[in-house]
Amino acid sequence: QLQLQESGPGLVKPSETLSLTCTVSGGSISSNSYFWGWIRQPPGKGLEWIGAIYYKGSTYYKPYLKSRLTISVDTSKNQFSLKLSSVTAADTAVYYCVRHTTASYYSDYWGQGTLVTVSS
Amino acid sequence: QSALTQPPSASGSPGQSVTISCTGTSSDLGYYNYVSWYQQHPDKAPKLLIYEVSKRPSGVPDRFSGSKSGNTASLTVSGLQAEDEADYYCSSYAGSNNFAVFGTGTKVTVL
């Protein structure tokens, strides 16, 4: 059974960089059938897709985050990562890593989510 | 890219049906047949219920069904059960810079 697990600091200071890693187990990240993405949910609010990566390194970012966002992949560790720079309180959210199908982009597997709070 | 529009709430008694609408534009939901629906219980990750407008993943009861007409998609939950009480989100592919534009979310209450 495929599993995704987010890891990283739960507290980040304003203006610093938020860094999260998603470890994929039970399957290979190096599949041509999937993208690997990040979705976030501010407390009490809705879902927002922020970006995704293909195992060969192609990246896809939400336009307004593109200047602050970097998603990378490490196939040797079966992991992919998110870095969001210059964070503000508006970036406080539960961050989910997900698997998207390349056929029609839905997210069939989700990590449990990790809350990242931006605060001094 | 604005969020898709869903009613904030819906409700029904056990055994009844409830339908949730999801309205987008001709650039997202109306253009692509890549509409999916997710169920989210409190403090849990969303779970895929429907993909490609009307297909159900293995393990999702056939009480959940999806459809689409023009710029509006719908999710119907038939035979409501207590465990169906949750938040529901629609989603549509909207291009390579937006794999998923989500709906505003609907809280379903089982009376």
gemmi code that builds the backbone of each chain (N, CA, C; Angstrom):
import gemmi

chains = {
    "A": [
        ("GLN", (0.856, -1.189, 0.000), (0.000, 0.000, 0.000), (0.896, 1.245, 0.000)),
        ("LEU", (0.657, 2.145, -0.920), (1.456, 3.358, -1.000), (1.198, 4.245, 0.212)),
        ("GLN", (2.260, 4.813, 0.733), (2.135, 5.766, 1.834), (3.021, 6.973, 1.582)),
        ("LEU", (2.513, 8.150, 1.959), (3.276, 9.385, 1.865), (3.354, 9.994, 3.268)),
        ("GLN", (4.521, 10.480, 3.630), (4.718, 11.029, 4.971), (5.507, 12.324, 4.885)),
        ("GLU", (4.873, 13.403, 5.370), (5.554, 14.701, 5.400), (6.436, 14.814, 6.642)),
        ("SER", (7.527, 15.547, 6.504), (8.381, 15.813, 7.663), (9.009, 17.191, 7.506)),
        ("GLY", (9.282, 17.819, 8.647), (9.894, 19.136, 8.633), (9.474, 19.940, 9.841)),
        ("PRO", (10.078, 21.113, 10.020), (9.753, 21.949, 11.182), (8.299, 22.387, 11.209)),
        ("GLY", (7.745, 22.437, 12.410), (6.371, 22.884, 12.564), (6.261, 24.380, 12.808)),
        ("LEU", (7.387, 25.025, 13.023), (7.389, 26.462, 13.303), (8.497, 27.123, 12.495)),
        ("VAL", (8.113, 28.151, 11.765), (9.080, 28.888, 10.939), (8.896, 30.385, 11.221)),
        ("LYS", (9.994, 31.095, 11.295), (9.903, 32.537, 11.548), (9.566, 33.298, 10.266)),
        ("PRO", (8.872, 34.410, 10.401), (8.580, 35.248, 9.223), (9.873, 35.630, 8.508)),
        ("SER", (9.786, 35.664, 7.186), (10.878, 35.997, 6.253), (11.844, 34.834, 6.027)),
        ("GLU", (11.718, 33.758, 6.808), (12.605, 32.617, 6.610), (12.015, 31.630, 5.582)),
        ("THR", (12.686, 30.496, 5.416), (12.277, 29.522, 4.410), (11.640, 28.294, 5.051)),
        ("LEU", (10.476, 27.950, 4.569), (9.752, 26.755, 5.007), (10.264, 25.583, 4.171)),
        ("SER", (10.681, 24.514, 4.837), (11.204, 23.338, 4.132), (10.507, 22.078, 4.624)),
        ("LEU", (9.958, 21.331, 3.689), (9.294, 20.074, 4.003), (9.757, 18.987, 3.043)),
        ("THR", (9.765, 17.770, 3.539), (10.107, 16.607, 2.718), (8.978, 15.603, 2.796)),
        ("CYS", (8.697, 14.959, 1.681), (7.704, 13.890, 1.630), (8.408, 12.593, 1.267)),
        ("THR", (8.296, 11.612, 2.131), (8.885, 10.297, 1.889), (7.809, 9.345, 1.390)),
        ("VAL", (8.070, 8.739, 0.253), (7.120, 7.821, -0.368), (7.554, 6.387, -0.079)),
        ("SER", (6.638, 5.590, 0.445), (6.942, 4.183, 0.702), (5.854, 3.301, 0.093)),
        ("GLY", (6.220, 2.079, -0.207), (5.255, 1.157, -0.787), (5.121, 1.298, -2.292)),
        ("GLY", (5.973, 2.094, -2.902), (5.950, 2.297, -4.349), (7.096, 3.202, -4.761)),
        ("SER", (7.388, 3.206, -6.039), (8.505, 4.011, -6.527), (8.055, 5.383, -7.001)),
        ("ILE", (8.844, 6.380, -6.634), (8.564, 7.732, -7.089), (8.922, 7.883, -8.569)),
        ("SER", (9.707, 6.951, -9.071), (10.199, 7.016, -10.456), (9.255, 6.308, -11.410)),
        ("SER", (8.039, 6.743, -11.426), (7.014, 6.170, -12.302), (6.578, 7.217, -13.304)),
        ("ASN", (6.383, 6.788, -14.560), (5.937, 7.765, -15.551), (4.429, 7.994, -15.512)),
        ("SER", (3.765, 7.403, -14.520), (2.308, 7.550, -14.409), (1.877, 8.610, -13.406)),
        ("TYR", (2.842, 9.214, -12.724), (2.464, 10.110, -11.634), (3.330, 11.357, -11.566)),
        ("PHE", (2.693, 12.417, -11.077), (3.381, 13.595, -10.581), (3.301, 13.525, -9.051)),
        ("TRP", (4.144, 14.313, -8.405), (4.180, 14.366, -6.943), (4.006, 15.823, -6.526)),
        ("GLY", (2.973, 16.084, -5.721), (2.608, 17.471, -5.488), (2.436, 17.874, -4.029)),
        ("TRP", (2.195, 19.153, -3.851), (1.936, 19.727, -2.539), (0.634, 20.521, -2.563)),
        ("ILE", (-0.177, 20.305, -1.564), (-1.439, 21.012, -1.378), (-1.453, 21.508, 0.060)),
        ("ARG", (-1.934, 22.731, 0.277), (-1.983, 23.246, 1.642), (-3.386, 23.690, 2.018)),
        ("GLN", (-3.618, 23.792, 3.327), (-4.930, 24.156, 3.854), (-4.733, 25.017, 5.093)),
        ("PRO", (-4.934, 26.326, 4.973), (-4.866, 27.183, 6.168), (-5.901, 26.737, 7.197)),
        ("PRO", (-5.632, 26.937, 8.466), (-6.565, 26.494, 9.502), (-7.981, 27.004, 9.263)),
        ("GLY", (-8.928, 26.093, 9.220), (-10.333, 26.452, 9.055), (-10.723, 26.867, 7.650)),
        ("LYS", (-9.800, 26.715, 6.689), (-10.085, 27.165, 5.331), (-9.994, 26.014, 4.326)),
        ("GLY", (-10.095, 26.364, 3.056), (-10.120, 25.362, 2.006), (-8.738, 24.945, 1.518)),
        ("LEU", (-8.756, 24.098, 0.506), (-7.538, 23.505, -0.038), (-6.961, 24.360, -1.162)),
        ("GLU", (-5.641, 24.364, -1.250), (-4.961, 25.107, -2.312), (-3.806, 24.282, -2.862)),
        ("TRP", (-3.851, 23.981, -4.141), (-2.721, 23.322, -4.805), (-1.610, 24.338, -4.983)),
        ("ILE", (-0.368, 23.941, -4.663), (0.706, 24.915, -4.792), (1.772, 24.501, -5.797)),
        ("GLY", (1.922, 23.210, -6.066), (2.913, 22.834, -7.056), (3.119, 21.339, -7.135)),
        ("ALA", (3.865, 20.906, -8.159), (4.112, 19.482, -8.353), (5.398, 19.274, -9.134)),
        ("ILE", (5.880, 18.023, -9.112), (7.107, 17.671, -9.821), (6.963, 16.283, -10.426)),
        ("TYR", (7.603, 16.090, -11.557), (7.701, 14.781, -12.193), (9.042, 14.189, -11.787)),
        ("TYR", (9.157, 12.871, -11.758), (10.368, 12.259, -11.219), (11.637, 12.639, -11.993)),
        ("LYS", (11.452, 13.064, -13.256), (12.616, 13.468, -14.040), (13.030, 14.910, -13.749)),
        ("GLY", (12.212, 15.607, -12.922), (12.605, 16.944, -12.499), (11.763, 18.087, -13.027)),
        ("SER", (10.852, 17.838, -13.952), (9.989, 18.911, -14.452), (9.093, 19.412, -13.332)),
        ("THR", (9.006, 20.733, -13.196), (8.217, 21.315, -12.107), (7.052, 22.149, -12.626)),
        ("TYR", (6.027, 22.237, -11.805), (4.787, 22.938, -12.144), (4.378, 23.704, -10.894)),
        ("TYR", (4.311, 25.034, -10.998), (4.069, 25.849, -9.817), (2.843, 26.733, -9.999)),
        ("LYS", (2.137, 27.000, -8.891), (1.085, 28.012, -8.900), (1.758, 29.351, -9.212)),
        ("PRO", (1.260, 30.057, -10.208), (1.978, 31.259, -10.682), (2.334, 32.273, -9.598)),
        ("TYR", (1.421, 32.569, -8.690), (1.724, 33.643, -7.741), (2.734, 33.211, -6.671)),
        ("LEU", (3.026, 31.909, -6.606), (4.024, 31.417, -5.644), (5.365, 31.133, -6.313)),
        ("LYS", (5.395, 31.185, -7.616), (6.552, 30.721, -8.373), (7.868, 31.372, -7.935)),
        ("SER", (7.819, 32.661, -7.582), (9.056, 33.355, -7.215), (9.604, 32.886, -5.862)),
        ("ARG", (8.783, 32.253, -5.047), (9.206, 31.842, -3.700), (9.319, 30.326, -3.543)),
        ("LEU", (8.881, 29.586, -4.553), (8.684, 28.154, -4.398), (9.708, 27.331, -5.163)),
        ("THR", (10.232, 26.311, -4.515), (11.083, 25.333, -5.179), (10.655, 23.939, -4.752)),
        ("ILE", (10.354, 23.099, -5.723), (10.064, 21.689, -5.452), (11.131, 20.854, -6.137)),
        ("SER", (11.683, 19.909, -5.406), (12.754, 19.070, -5.934), (12.458, 17.604, -5.626)),
        ("VAL", (13.171, 16.717, -6.307), (12.955, 15.283, -6.126), (14.301, 14.587, -5.949)),
        ("ASP", (14.326, 13.584, -5.081), (15.501, 12.742, -4.875), (15.056, 11.296, -5.075)),
        ("THR", (15.233, 10.797, -6.280), (14.746, 9.454, -6.585), (15.500, 8.383, -5.808)),
        ("SER", (16.752, 8.649, -5.440), (17.529, 7.644, -4.704), (16.951, 7.415, -3.304)),
        ("LYS", (16.304, 8.439, -2.764), (15.698, 8.325, -1.433), (14.182, 8.162, -1.502)),
        ("ASN", (13.627, 8.177, -2.706), (12.164, 8.106, -2.892), (11.476, 9.243, -2.139)),
        ("GLN", (12.030, 10.433, -2.293), (11.517, 11.602, -1.598), (11.363, 12.781, -2.555)),
        ("PHE", (10.474, 13.687, -2.221), (10.437, 14.970, -2.881), (10.247, 16.036, -1.809)),
        ("SER", (10.644, 17.260, -2.143), (10.721, 18.297, -1.129), (10.127, 19.607, -1.615)),
        ("LEU", (9.770, 20.430, -0.649), (9.214, 21.760, -0.907), (10.021, 22.778, -0.123)),
        ("LYS", (10.364, 23.870, -0.772), (10.954, 25.012, -0.084), (10.176, 26.249, -0.490)),
        ("LEU", (9.702, 26.985, 0.509), (8.951, 28.214, 0.286), (9.661, 29.328, 1.046)),
        ("SER", (10.176, 30.285, 0.314), (10.996, 31.324, 0.936), (10.168, 32.543, 1.341)),
        ("SER", (10.763, 33.381, 2.148), (10.164, 34.661, 2.565), (8.740, 34.473, 3.068)),
        ("VAL", (8.567, 33.558, 3.989), (7.217, 33.226, 4.447), (6.635, 34.324, 5.334)),
        ("THR", (5.322, 34.389, 5.311), (4.557, 35.287, 6.188), (3.494, 34.458, 6.888)),
        ("ALA", (2.737, 35.113, 7.746), (1.667, 34.419, 8.466), (0.662, 33.795, 7.508)),
        ("ALA", (0.525, 34.354, 6.314), (-0.413, 33.819, 5.327), (-0.011, 32.431, 4.820)),
        ("ASP", (1.223, 32.035, 5.081), (1.690, 30.710, 4.670), (1.444, 29.656, 5.749)),
        ("THR", (0.893, 30.068, 6.886), (0.534, 29.108, 7.931), (-0.569, 28.187, 7.427)),
        ("ALA", (-0.317, 26.893, 7.466), (-1.271, 25.942, 6.897), (-0.862, 24.511, 7.243)),
        ("VAL", (-1.785, 23.598, 7.049), (-1.430, 22.180, 6.999), (-0.970, 21.909, 5.567)),
        ("TYR", (0.206, 21.341, 5.433), (0.770, 21.032, 4.127), (0.658, 19.522, 3.894)),
        ("TYR", (0.034, 19.166, 2.771), (-0.119, 17.764, 2.382), (0.747, 17.467, 1.169)),
        ("CYS", (1.441, 16.346, 1.190), (2.054, 15.868, -0.055), (1.094, 14.845, -0.667)),
        ("VAL", (1.046, 14.850, -1.996), (0.063, 14.031, -2.698), (0.685, 13.411, -3.943)),
        ("ARG", (-0.005, 12.376, -4.435), (0.344, 11.799, -5.733), (-0.753, 12.176, -6.725)),
        ("HIS", (-0.352, 12.766, -7.852), (-1.278, 13.085, -8.927), (-1.068, 12.082, -10.056)),
        ("THR", (-2.151, 11.637, -10.674), (-1.972, 10.815, -11.859), (-1.641, 11.707, -13.053)),
        ("THR", (-0.816, 11.205, -13.967), (-0.511, 11.997, -15.160), (-1.683, 11.960, -16.142)),
        ("ALA", (-2.553, 10.965, -16.003), (-3.675, 10.828, -16.944), (-4.711, 11.928, -16.764)),
        ("SER", (-5.057, 12.220, -15.507), (-6.105, 13.216, -15.297), (-5.941, 14.027, -14.013)),
        ("TYR", (-4.735, 13.964, -13.446), (-4.276, 14.932, -12.433), (-4.951, 14.850, -11.069)),
        ("TYR", (-5.877, 13.930, -10.853), (-6.475, 13.864, -9.521), (-5.458, 13.321, -8.522)),
        ("SER", (-5.718, 13.602, -7.242), (-4.803, 13.190, -6.170), (-5.360, 11.945, -5.512)),
        ("ASP", (-4.736, 10.815, -5.813), (-5.291, 9.557, -5.297), (-4.687, 9.132, -3.962)),
        ("TYR", (-3.514, 9.627, -3.647), (-2.919, 9.343, -2.348), (-2.461, 10.649, -1.711)),
        ("TRP", (-2.713, 10.756, -0.401), (-2.364, 11.944, 0.370), (-1.558, 11.528, 1.592)),
        ("GLY", (-0.603, 12.384, 1.975), (0.015, 12.221, 3.269), (-0.963, 12.648, 4.355)),
        ("GLN", (-0.590, 12.435, 5.597), (-1.473, 12.789, 6.703), (-1.515, 14.291, 6.937)),
        ("GLY", (-0.547, 15.010, 6.395), (-0.497, 16.452, 6.558), (0.357, 16.865, 7.748)),
        ("THR", (0.984, 18.024, 7.627), (1.778, 18.563, 8.721), (1.501, 20.054, 8.850)),
        ("LEU", (1.225, 20.490, 10.064), (0.927, 21.899, 10.306), (2.220, 22.693, 10.407)),
        ("VAL", (2.333, 23.718, 9.595), (3.458, 24.634, 9.673), (2.929, 26.003, 10.069)),
        ("THR", (3.421, 26.509, 11.163), (3.016, 27.816, 11.668), (4.137, 28.813, 11.435)),
        ("VAL", (3.778, 29.951, 10.858), (4.762, 31.015, 10.666), (4.543, 32.053, 11.758)),
        ("SER", (5.520, 32.148, 12.646), (5.391, 33.055, 13.782), (6.771, 33.315, 14.370)),
        ("SER", (6.922, 34.501, 14.903), (8.196, 34.835, 15.557), (8.187, 34.388, 17.019)),
    ],
    "B": [
        ("GLN", (-6.657, 32.686, -10.776), (-7.612, 31.578, -10.869), (-8.445, 31.521, -9.583)),
        ("SER", (-9.735, 31.763, -9.679), (-10.589, 31.755, -8.499), (-11.008, 30.337, -8.147)),
        ("ALA", (-11.370, 30.171, -6.878), (-11.849, 28.876, -6.426), (-13.189, 28.562, -7.089)),
        ("LEU", (-13.473, 27.286, -7.233), (-14.779, 26.854, -7.704), (-15.801, 27.135, -6.607)),
        ("THR", (-17.050, 27.361, -6.994), (-18.073, 27.764, -6.024), (-18.937, 26.584, -5.593)),
        ("GLN", (-18.968, 26.363, -4.291), (-19.827, 25.329, -3.696), (-20.713, 25.980, -2.635)),
        ("PRO", (-21.878, 25.383, -2.362), (-22.672, 25.888, -1.237), (-21.940, 25.587, 0.060)),
        ("PRO", (-22.021, 26.485, 1.040), (-21.284, 26.265, 2.294), (-21.763, 25.051, 3.071)),
        ("SER", (-23.042, 24.723, 2.933), (-23.567, 23.624, 3.738), (-24.677, 22.883, 3.008)),
        ("ALA", (-24.879, 21.657, 3.424), (-25.963, 20.824, 2.932), (-26.290, 19.831, 4.045)),
        ("SER", (-27.522, 19.362, 4.051), (-27.885, 18.421, 5.111), (-28.981, 17.482, 4.651)),
        ("GLY", (-29.113, 16.400, 5.360), (-30.157, 15.430, 5.077), (-30.255, 14.432, 6.204)),
        ("SER", (-31.381, 13.760, 6.277), (-31.577, 12.740, 7.298), (-30.986, 11.420, 6.823)),
        ("PRO", (-30.687, 10.528, 7.738), (-30.171, 9.216, 7.332), (-31.098, 8.556, 6.310)),
        ("GLY", (-30.485, 8.004, 5.264), (-31.237, 7.351, 4.220), (-31.641, 8.263, 3.068)),
        ("GLN", (-31.613, 9.559, 3.312), (-31.958, 10.511, 2.253), (-30.756, 10.760, 1.342)),
        ("SER", (-30.985, 11.571, 0.324), (-29.913, 11.939, -0.606), (-29.611, 13.425, -0.478)),
        ("VAL", (-28.376, 13.760, -0.739), (-27.973, 15.159, -0.779), (-27.109, 15.361, -2.015)),
        ("THR", (-27.308, 16.487, -2.683), (-26.521, 16.807, -3.878), (-25.786, 18.122, -3.661)),
        ("ILE", (-24.506, 18.112, -3.976), (-23.653, 19.285, -3.819), (-23.239, 19.770, -5.196)),
        ("SER", (-23.431, 21.050, -5.451), (-23.038, 21.607, -6.738), (-21.649, 22.238, -6.655)),
        ("CYS", (-21.028, 22.369, -7.801), (-19.678, 22.929, -7.894), (-19.604, 23.681, -9.223)),
        ("THR", (-19.497, 25.002, -9.153), (-19.538, 25.805, -10.366), (-18.176, 26.425, -10.657)),
        ("GLY", (-17.739, 26.224, -11.876), (-16.463, 26.794, -12.315), (-16.659, 27.674, -13.529)),
        ("THR", (-15.657, 27.676, -14.393), (-15.707, 28.495, -15.601), (-15.363, 27.652, -16.819)),
        ("SER", (-15.435, 28.279, -17.975), (-15.103, 27.588, -19.219), (-13.601, 27.355, -19.358)),
        ("SER", (-12.814, 27.870, -18.417), (-11.367, 27.656, -18.445), (-10.929, 26.488, -17.569)),
        ("ASP", (-11.807, 26.059, -16.700), (-11.420, 24.945, -15.836), (-12.458, 23.833, -15.923)),
        ("LEU", (-13.419, 23.855, -15.032), (-14.379, 22.757, -14.956), (-15.150, 22.555, -16.257)),
        ("GLY", (-15.473, 23.648, -16.921), (-16.240, 23.545, -18.158), (-15.429, 23.051, -19.349)),
        ("TYR", (-14.113, 23.156, -19.244), (-13.249, 22.786, -20.379), (-12.714, 21.363, -20.271)),
        ("TYR", (-12.399, 20.956, -19.044), (-11.781, 19.646, -18.839), (-12.745, 18.674, -18.149)),
        ("ASN", (-12.673, 17.428, -18.512), (-13.426, 16.397, -17.790), (-12.560, 15.776, -16.693)),
        ("TYR", (-11.765, 16.618, -16.071), (-10.885, 16.180, -14.986), (-11.408, 16.748, -13.669)),
        ("VAL", (-12.629, 16.389, -13.351), (-13.266, 16.831, -12.110), (-13.170, 15.720, -11.086)),
        ("SER", (-12.756, 16.082, -9.892), (-12.672, 15.101, -8.812), (-13.341, 15.665, -7.561)),
        ("TRP", (-13.694, 14.769, -6.677), (-14.340, 15.132, -5.419), (-13.598, 14.453, -4.266)),
        ("TYR", (-13.498, 15.180, -3.155), (-12.791, 14.687, -1.983), (-13.654, 14.859, -0.738)),
        ("GLN", (-13.544, 13.910, 0.170), (-14.231, 13.945, 1.459), (-13.180, 14.175, 2.540)),
        ("GLN", (-13.448, 15.090, 3.448), (-12.499, 15.361, 4.527), (-13.208, 15.366, 5.871)),
        ("HIS", (-12.853, 14.428, 6.710), (-13.336, 14.429, 8.091), (-12.428, 15.332, 8.919)),
        ("PRO", (-12.925, 15.818, 10.059), (-12.136, 16.752, 10.879), (-10.755, 16.201, 11.217)),
        ("ASP", (-9.760, 17.042, 11.003), (-8.363, 16.735, 11.323), (-7.819, 15.530, 10.570)),
        ("LYS", (-8.417, 15.233, 9.437), (-7.934, 14.147, 8.590), (-7.574, 14.676, 7.213)),
        ("ALA", (-6.753, 13.902, 6.509), (-6.448, 14.263, 5.135), (-7.656, 13.996, 4.250)),
        ("PRO", (-7.820, 14.778, 3.199), (-8.893, 14.489, 2.245), (-8.738, 13.099, 1.644)),
        ("LYS", (-9.883, 12.547, 1.246), (-9.931, 11.219, 0.626), (-10.616, 11.350, -0.723)),
        ("LEU", (-10.036, 10.744, -1.738), (-10.615, 10.783, -3.078), (-11.903, 9.975, -3.140)),
        ("LEU", (-12.965, 10.615, -3.621), (-14.259, 9.945, -3.776), (-14.608, 9.680, -5.235)),
        ("ILE", (-14.358, 10.661, -6.072), (-14.746, 10.618, -7.482), (-13.614, 11.219, -8.307)),
        ("TYR", (-13.326, 10.638, -9.461), (-12.369, 11.231, -10.381), (-12.926, 11.159, -11.804)),
        ("GLU", (-12.381, 11.979, -12.663), (-12.849, 12.061, -14.061), (-14.377, 12.155, -14.106)),
        ("VAL", (-14.905, 13.073, -13.342), (-16.333, 13.452, -13.264), (-17.197, 12.440, -12.524)),
        ("SER", (-17.062, 11.149, -12.878), (-18.042, 10.190, -12.368), (-17.471, 8.828, -11.990)),
        ("LYS", (-16.171, 8.666, -12.022), (-15.568, 7.370, -11.712), (-15.252, 7.274, -10.224)),
        ("ARG", (-15.466, 6.099, -9.662), (-15.192, 5.862, -8.248), (-13.963, 4.983, -8.090)),
        ("PRO", (-13.039, 5.387, -7.215), (-11.899, 4.492, -6.911), (-12.406, 3.234, -6.217)),
        ("SER", (-11.605, 2.209, -6.278), (-11.931, 0.987, -5.574), (-12.130, 1.268, -4.084)),
        ("GLY", (-13.201, 0.732, -3.528), (-13.456, 0.896, -2.101), (-14.417, 2.021, -1.763)),
        ("VAL", (-14.715, 2.885, -2.701), (-15.691, 3.960, -2.455), (-17.086, 3.425, -2.776)),
        ("PRO", (-18.013, 3.521, -1.821), (-19.357, 2.969, -2.042), (-20.061, 3.621, -3.228)),
        ("ASP", (-20.933, 2.848, -3.873), (-21.661, 3.389, -5.025), (-22.760, 4.361, -4.604)),
        ("ARG", (-22.846, 4.638, -3.309), (-23.754, 5.693, -2.835), (-23.260, 7.072, -3.280)),
        ("PHE", (-21.995, 7.149, -3.637), (-21.400, 8.398, -4.094), (-21.364, 8.398, -5.626)),
        ("SER", (-21.928, 9.448, -6.217), (-21.927, 9.534, -7.665), (-21.673, 10.964, -8.105)),
        ("GLY", (-21.069, 11.105, -9.280), (-20.744, 12.420, -9.790), (-21.243, 12.618, -11.203)),
        ("SER", (-21.454, 13.890, -11.556), (-21.888, 14.240, -12.900), (-21.420, 15.650, -13.217)),
        ("LYS", (-21.582, 16.013, -14.477), (-21.182, 17.357, -14.909), (-22.042, 17.797, -16.073)),
        ("SER", (-22.405, 19.092, -16.052), (-23.109, 19.686, -17.171), (-22.603, 21.114, -17.339)),
        ("GLY", (-21.990, 21.369, -18.470), (-21.439, 22.700, -18.696), (-20.367, 23.055, -17.683)),
        ("ASN", (-20.536, 24.179, -17.023), (-19.556, 24.651, -16.038), (-19.860, 24.200, -14.618)),
        ("THR", (-20.817, 23.298, -14.454), (-21.221, 22.854, -13.116), (-21.119, 21.341, -12.980)),
        ("ALA", (-20.458, 20.926, -11.914), (-20.386, 19.517, -11.556), (-21.207, 19.290, -10.299)),
        ("SER", (-21.601, 18.051, -10.085), (-22.405, 17.720, -8.908), (-21.947, 16.412, -8.297)),
        ("LEU", (-22.048, 16.344, -6.994), (-21.814, 15.114, -6.239), (-23.107, 14.779, -5.515)),
        ("THR", (-23.571, 13.566, -5.695), (-24.763, 13.102, -4.979), (-24.371, 11.999, -4.016)),
        ("VAL", (-24.808, 12.150, -2.782), (-24.620, 11.110, -1.777), (-26.001, 10.536, -1.489)),
        ("SER", (-26.195, 9.306, -1.860), (-27.472, 8.643, -1.656), (-27.426, 7.800, -0.378)),
        ("GLY", (-28.598, 7.584, 0.205), (-28.632, 6.746, 1.406), (-27.691, 7.257, 2.481)),
        ("LEU", (-27.851, 8.519, 2.840), (-26.950, 9.157, 3.799), (-26.746, 8.313, 5.045)),
        ("GLN", (-25.492, 8.264, 5.475), (-25.148, 7.572, 6.709), (-24.405, 8.550, 7.616)),
        ("ALA", (-24.386, 8.250, 8.882), (-23.775, 9.134, 9.872), (-22.323, 9.442, 9.511)),
        ("GLU", (-21.629, 8.450, 8.980), (-20.202, 8.653, 8.666), (-19.969, 9.535, 7.437)),
        ("ASP", (-21.061, 9.899, 6.749), (-20.927, 10.795, 5.601), (-20.812, 12.254, 6.037)),
        ("GLU", (-21.031, 12.506, 7.314), (-20.911, 13.875, 7.820), (-19.448, 14.294, 7.744)),
        ("ALA", (-19.169, 15.285, 6.899), (-17.790, 15.681, 6.602), (-17.823, 16.913, 5.707)),
        ("ASP", (-16.647, 17.417, 5.389), (-16.508, 18.466, 4.383), (-16.215, 17.819, 3.037)),
        ("TYR", (-16.794, 18.380, 1.995), (-16.605, 17.859, 0.648), (-16.061, 18.965, -0.254)),
        ("TYR", (-15.035, 18.606, -1.029), (-14.415, 19.567, -1.936), (-14.416, 19.013, -3.360)),
        ("CYS", (-14.821, 19.858, -4.291), (-14.649, 19.506, -5.694), (-13.308, 20.071, -6.153)),
        ("SER", (-12.855, 19.585, -7.302), (-11.599, 20.053, -7.854), (-11.614, 19.854, -9.359)),
        ("SER", (-10.931, 20.739, -10.064), (-10.801, 20.607, -11.509), (-9.381, 20.938, -11.929)),
        ("TYR", (-8.886, 20.203, -12.898), (-7.627, 20.564, -13.548), (-7.866, 21.873, -14.290)),
        ("ALA", (-6.843, 22.752, -14.277), (-7.010, 24.044, -14.942), (-5.754, 24.436, -15.714)),
        ("GLY", (-4.928, 23.454, -16.059), (-3.744, 23.759, -16.840), (-2.481, 23.374, -16.117)),
        ("SER", (-1.360, 23.448, -16.817), (-0.097, 22.955, -16.257), (0.394, 23.803, -15.094)),
        ("ASN", (-0.150, 24.992, -14.901), (0.235, 25.786, -13.739), (-0.835, 25.761, -12.658)),
        ("ASN", (-1.765, 24.820, -12.797), (-2.794, 24.661, -11.773), (-3.430, 23.284, -11.911)),
        ("PHE", (-2.740, 22.287, -11.366), (-3.239, 20.911, -11.474), (-4.599, 20.747, -10.827)),
        ("ALA", (-4.861, 21.570, -9.801), (-6.116, 21.413, -9.086), (-6.590, 22.751, -8.560)),
        ("VAL", (-7.673, 23.259, -9.142), (-8.363, 24.378, -8.512), (-9.501, 23.775, -7.702)),
        ("PHE", (-9.549, 24.083, -6.436), (-10.516, 23.456, -5.539), (-11.756, 24.309, -5.356)),
        ("GLY", (-12.825, 23.635, -4.952), (-14.025, 24.343, -4.573), (-13.893, 24.928, -3.178)),
        ("THR", (-14.862, 25.741, -2.829), (-14.855, 26.426, -1.538), (-15.209, 25.505, -0.383)),
        ("GLY", (-15.706, 24.325, -0.703), (-16.010, 23.338, 0.325), (-17.454, 23.397, 0.792)),
        ("THR", (-18.023, 22.230, 1.038), (-19.395, 22.105, 1.548), (-19.394, 21.203, 2.765)),
        ("LYS", (-19.963, 21.710, 3.856), (-20.084, 20.879, 5.055), (-21.411, 20.142, 5.006)),
        ("VAL", (-21.344, 18.849, 4.997), (-22.552, 18.021, 4.983), (-22.859, 17.560, 6.403)),
        ("THR", (-24.091, 17.844, 6.817), (-24.559, 17.438, 8.140), (-25.634, 16.380, 7.990)),
        ("VAL", (-25.497, 15.296, 8.729), (-26.516, 14.246, 8.749), (-27.386, 14.492, 9.977)),
        ("LEU", (-28.620, 14.829, 9.724), (-29.529, 15.272, 10.799), (-29.920, 14.129, 11.738)),
    ],
}
model = gemmi.Model(1)
for chain_id, residues in chains.items():
    chain = gemmi.Chain(chain_id)
    for i, (resn, *xyz) in enumerate(residues, 1):
        res = gemmi.Residue()
        res.name, res.seqid = resn, gemmi.SeqId(i, " ")
        for name, pos in zip(("N", "CA", "C"), xyz):
            atom = gemmi.Atom()
            atom.name, atom.element = name, gemmi.Element(name[0])
            atom.pos, atom.b_iso = gemmi.Position(*pos), 0.0
            res.add_atom(atom)
        chain.add_residue(res)
    model.add_chain(chain)
structure = gemmi.Structure()
structure.add_model(model)
structure.setup_entities()
